[in-house]
Amino acid sequence: MWLGLSLVLFGVCAVLIMALAPKWFWGLSKKHQHFMASETEQFFSARFVFIQSRAVVSLIWAVLFCMAIVLVVLGIPMVLVAVLELVVLISWPLSLRYLHKKRIERFEKQFPDFMLALASALRAGSSLRIGLQRLVPHSQEPVRQELELCLKELRMGLSLAQVLTQLHRRTQCESTALFKSALVVAGQSGGGLADLLENMAQTISTRIYIEGRINALTAQGRLQAWIMVLLPPLVGGALYVIDASLIEPLWQERTGQILLVVMVVLELIGVWWIQRLVTVPL
């Protein structure tokens, strides 16, 4: 009796999975395409290269298709080709997000020095716009790129509040939010803008120092985690070099192919989980 009920439940679950799997896979594919397009568009727009997301997705799929054909012609097993395609699909937007994050980190590190220089210019008697025009060309990238765009928007007739709102939307960092609040409040109510900028620059520098200390203290744990993540593919590569017959069943037999896909999925889940564990919000 219980065996019969178990078989019935198993059959119902199998039918539901077969019915819902195409819809679920299609929805996941659309979400991933949108994720790839948005990350690529954001990455290039931050460098003032404006492209359409549809063109990006089409180009990525064309490159993947050509890569798959080349790998198949070279005699690479289909399962291994599928795994490589999956790795490229996932690593492309993640690598762009990483590079964009590094650019924002450079911006945050450079911005306190710019605020101190602007405060000194205001103390010397310059107005805010003249101080920006004199300091921006001598700043480093990416601060110079972002603030040059702000100056262009001011010359086009946008208000200071609108320009600073656009700056914060592009950078999405706390420094620009504080900078916007200081300039808008000082413009409306007056007060010592130079002193306010100096205090904010010191506060931001202190926060960046604390973040650096946290990253230094957690560096060993992150390194150990990444070693554990990279150990399985490195051991697999070593076994393939030493004796290929020991590892060839992974892509030659059906059970090995299933295990290979499961291992890749678990590796990706492990990377995601490690990122969540080592990220310390302030």
C-alpha positions as CSV (number, residue, x, y, z in Angstrom):
1,M,0.0,0.0,0.0
2,W,2.6,2.5,1.0
3,L,4.8,1.5,-1.9
4,G,1.8,2.2,-4.2
5,L,1.2,5.6,-2.7
6,S,4.9,6.4,-3.0
7,L,4.9,5.5,-6.6
8,V,1.8,7.6,-7.3
9,L,3.3,10.6,-5.5
10,F,6.5,10.2,-7.4
11,G,4.6,10.0,-10.6
12,V,2.6,13.2,-9.8
13,C,5.8,15.0,-8.9
14,A,7.5,13.9,-12.0
15,V,4.5,15.1,-14.2
16,L,4.4,18.5,-12.4
17,I,8.2,18.9,-12.9
18,M,7.9,18.1,-16.6
19,A,5.0,20.4,-17.0
20,L,6.5,23.4,-15.1
21,A,10.2,22.9,-16.0
22,P,9.9,24.6,-19.5
23,K,8.1,27.6,-18.1
24,W,10.5,27.9,-15.1
25,F,13.5,27.5,-17.4
26,W,12.1,30.1,-19.8
27,G,11.4,32.6,-17.0
28,L,14.9,32.0,-15.6
29,S,16.5,32.5,-19.0
30,K,14.6,35.8,-19.5
31,K,15.7,37.1,-16.1
32,H,19.3,36.2,-16.8
33,Q,19.2,37.9,-20.2
34,H,17.8,41.0,-18.5
35,F,20.5,40.7,-15.8
36,M,23.3,40.4,-18.4
37,A,21.9,43.3,-20.5
38,S,21.5,45.7,-17.5
39,E,24.9,44.9,-16.0
40,T,26.6,45.4,-19.4
41,E,24.8,48.6,-20.1
42,Q,25.6,49.9,-16.7
43,F,29.2,49.0,-17.0
44,F,29.7,50.8,-20.3
45,S,27.5,53.8,-19.5
46,A,29.6,54.4,-16.4
47,R,32.5,54.9,-18.9
48,F,30.3,57.1,-21.1
49,V,29.9,54.5,-23.8
50,F,26.1,54.2,-24.4
51,I,24.8,51.0,-26.1
52,Q,21.5,49.3,-26.4
53,S,20.7,46.3,-24.2
54,R,19.2,44.3,-27.1
55,A,22.4,44.6,-29.1
56,V,24.4,43.4,-26.1
57,V,22.3,40.3,-25.5
58,S,22.4,39.4,-29.2
59,L,26.2,39.9,-29.3
60,I,26.7,37.7,-26.3
61,W,24.5,34.9,-27.7
62,A,26.3,35.1,-31.0
63,V,29.7,34.8,-29.3
64,L,28.5,31.8,-27.3
65,F,27.1,30.1,-30.4
66,C,30.4,30.5,-32.3
67,M,32.3,29.3,-29.3
68,A,30.2,26.2,-29.0
69,I,30.7,25.4,-32.7
70,V,34.5,25.8,-32.4
71,L,34.6,23.6,-29.3
72,V,32.5,20.9,-30.9
73,V,34.6,20.9,-34.1
74,L,37.7,20.5,-31.9
75,G,36.2,17.4,-30.4
76,I,35.3,18.6,-27.0
77,P,32.4,16.6,-25.4
78,M,29.0,18.2,-25.5
79,V,28.6,18.1,-21.8
80,L,31.8,19.9,-21.2
81,V,30.8,22.4,-23.9
82,A,27.5,23.0,-22.1
83,V,29.3,23.5,-18.7
84,L,31.7,26.0,-20.3
85,E,28.8,27.9,-21.9
86,L,27.1,28.0,-18.5
87,V,30.2,29.3,-16.8
88,V,30.6,32.1,-19.4
89,L,26.9,33.0,-19.1
90,I,27.2,33.4,-15.4
91,S,30.7,34.9,-15.2
92,W,30.1,37.6,-17.8
93,P,27.7,39.8,-15.8
94,L,29.4,39.0,-12.5
95,S,32.8,40.1,-13.8
96,L,31.2,43.4,-15.1
97,R,29.6,44.0,-11.8
98,Y,32.9,43.4,-10.1
99,L,34.7,45.9,-12.3
100,H,31.9,48.5,-11.8
101,K,32.2,48.0,-8.1
102,K,35.9,48.6,-8.2
103,R,35.3,51.8,-10.1
104,I,32.8,53.0,-7.5
105,E,35.4,52.1,-4.8
106,R,38.0,54.3,-6.5
107,F,35.5,57.1,-6.7
108,E,34.8,56.9,-3.0
109,K,38.4,56.9,-2.1
110,Q,39.2,59.9,-4.3
111,F,36.1,61.9,-3.4
112,P,37.1,63.0,0.2
113,D,40.3,64.6,-1.2
114,F,38.2,66.5,-3.8
115,M,35.9,67.7,-1.1
116,L,38.9,69.0,0.9
117,A,40.2,70.8,-2.2
118,L,36.8,72.3,-2.9
119,A,36.6,73.5,0.7
120,S,40.0,75.2,0.4
121,A,38.9,76.9,-2.8
122,L,35.7,78.2,-1.1
123,R,37.8,79.5,1.8
124,A,40.0,81.3,-0.8
125,G,37.0,83.2,-2.0
126,S,35.9,81.2,-5.1
127,S,32.3,80.5,-5.8
128,L,31.1,76.9,-5.9
129,R,30.9,76.8,-9.7
130,I,34.2,78.4,-10.3
131,G,35.8,76.1,-7.7
132,L,34.4,73.1,-9.5
133,Q,35.6,74.4,-12.9
134,R,39.1,74.8,-11.6
135,L,39.4,71.6,-9.6
136,V,37.7,69.1,-11.9
137,P,40.3,69.1,-14.7
138,H,43.1,68.3,-12.2
139,S,41.2,65.5,-10.5
140,Q,41.8,61.8,-11.1
141,E,39.4,59.4,-12.9
142,P,36.7,58.5,-12.2
143,V,36.0,61.6,-10.1
144,R,37.0,63.8,-13.1
145,Q,34.6,61.9,-15.5
146,E,31.6,62.2,-13.2
147,L,32.1,65.8,-12.3
148,E,32.9,66.9,-15.8
149,L,29.5,65.5,-16.7
150,C,28.0,67.5,-13.8
151,L,29.5,70.7,-15.1
152,K,28.2,70.0,-18.6
153,E,24.7,69.5,-17.2
154,L,25.0,72.8,-15.3
155,R,25.9,74.5,-18.5
156,M,22.9,73.0,-20.2
157,G,20.6,74.7,-17.6
158,L,19.9,72.0,-15.0
159,S,19.7,73.0,-11.4
160,L,22.3,72.1,-8.9
161,A,19.9,69.7,-7.1
162,Q,19.1,67.9,-10.3
163,V,22.7,67.6,-11.3
164,L,23.7,66.2,-7.8
165,T,20.7,63.8,-7.9
166,Q,21.9,62.4,-11.3
167,L,25.5,62.1,-9.8
168,H,24.2,60.1,-6.9
169,R,22.0,57.9,-9.2
170,R,25.1,57.0,-11.3
171,T,27.4,56.3,-8.4
172,Q,25.0,55.0,-5.7
173,C,27.4,55.7,-2.9
174,E,27.0,57.5,0.4
175,S,29.6,60.2,-0.3
176,T,27.6,61.7,-3.2
177,A,24.4,61.6,-1.1
178,L,26.1,63.6,1.7
179,F,27.7,66.0,-0.9
180,K,24.3,66.6,-2.4
181,S,22.7,67.3,0.9
182,A,25.4,69.7,2.0
183,L,25.3,71.8,-1.2
184,V,21.5,71.9,-1.4
185,V,21.1,72.9,2.3
186,A,23.9,75.4,2.1
187,G,22.4,76.9,-1.0
188,Q,19.0,77.3,0.6
189,S,19.9,78.4,4.1
190,G,23.5,79.6,3.9
191,G,26.2,78.8,6.4
192,G,29.8,77.7,6.3
193,L,29.9,75.3,3.4
194,A,33.7,74.9,3.6
195,D,33.6,73.7,7.2
196,L,30.8,71.3,6.4
197,L,32.7,69.8,3.4
198,E,35.8,69.4,5.6
199,N,33.8,67.6,8.3
200,M,32.1,65.3,5.8
201,A,35.4,64.5,4.1
202,Q,36.9,63.5,7.4
203,T,33.8,61.3,8.2
204,I,34.0,59.6,4.8
205,S,37.7,59.0,5.1
206,T,37.2,57.4,8.6
207,R,34.5,55.1,7.2
208,I,36.7,54.0,4.3
209,Y,39.5,53.3,6.8
210,I,37.2,51.1,8.9
211,E,36.0,49.3,5.8
212,G,39.7,48.6,4.9
213,R,40.4,47.3,8.3
214,I,37.4,44.9,8.1
215,N,38.5,43.7,4.7
216,A,42.1,43.1,6.0
217,L,40.8,41.2,9.0
218,T,38.5,38.9,6.9
219,A,41.1,38.5,4.1
220,Q,42.4,35.2,5.4
221,G,38.9,33.7,5.7
222,R,38.1,34.8,2.1
223,L,41.3,33.2,0.9
224,Q,40.5,29.9,2.6
225,A,37.0,29.9,1.2
226,W,38.2,30.6,-2.4
227,I,40.8,27.8,-2.0
228,M,38.1,25.4,-1.1
229,V,36.0,26.5,-4.1
230,L,38.9,26.2,-6.6
231,L,40.2,22.9,-5.1
232,P,37.8,20.5,-7.0
233,P,38.5,21.9,-10.5
234,L,42.3,22.0,-9.8
235,V,42.3,18.4,-8.5
236,G,40.2,17.4,-11.5
237,G,42.7,19.1,-13.9
238,A,45.6,17.4,-12.2
239,L,44.0,14.0,-12.4
240,Y,43.3,14.6,-16.1
241,V,47.0,15.4,-16.7
242,I,48.2,12.4,-14.6
243,D,45.8,9.8,-15.9
244,A,42.9,10.9,-18.1
245,S,41.1,7.6,-17.7
246,L,40.4,8.4,-14.0
247,I,38.3,11.4,-14.8
248,E,36.9,10.7,-18.3
249,P,33.8,8.9,-17.0
250,L,32.6,12.3,-15.7
251,W,31.7,13.4,-19.3
252,Q,31.6,10.0,-21.1
253,E,29.0,8.3,-18.9
254,R,25.5,9.5,-18.1
255,T,26.0,9.3,-14.3
256,G,29.2,11.2,-14.6
257,Q,27.6,13.9,-16.7
258,I,24.8,14.4,-14.1
259,L,27.4,14.5,-11.3
260,L,29.4,17.1,-13.3
261,V,26.4,19.4,-13.7
262,V,25.5,19.0,-10.0
263,M,29.1,19.8,-9.0
264,V,29.1,23.0,-11.1
265,V,25.8,24.1,-9.6
266,L,27.0,23.4,-6.1
267,E,30.2,25.3,-6.7
268,L,28.2,28.4,-7.9
269,I,26.0,28.2,-4.9
270,G,29.1,28.0,-2.7
271,V,30.6,31.1,-4.3
272,W,27.3,33.0,-3.7
273,W,27.1,31.8,-0.1
274,I,30.7,32.8,0.6
275,Q,30.1,36.3,-0.8
276,R,27.2,36.7,1.6
277,L,29.2,35.5,4.6
278,V,32.2,37.7,4.0
279,T,30.3,40.8,3.2
280,V,30.1,42.9,6.4
281,P,27.6,45.8,6.0
282,L,28.4,49.1,7.8
